Amino acid sequence: MTWLRKIAAELFGLFVDDDSFAIAILVWLGVLWLALPHLPINNTWRAVILFAGLAIILVESVLRRARKRQP
């Protein structure tokens, strides 16, 4: 059974390199999924909000990774 666990870990690693980055994206999508239907804004602004949040998450992840690599 350990070989099955190793295979599953490898498959997961193919798609998810940074756990906190993936979790942040899922949380952001969940928040938007719950909140946006109740806000009186049109679809264009919903797309802008989605993009802005994902861009901020990406920038934060890149900066965090860059800080780890500096001696």
Secondary structure as UniProt FT lines:
FT   HELIX           2..15
FT   HELIX           19..35
FT   HELIX           36..38
FT   HELIX           43..69
//
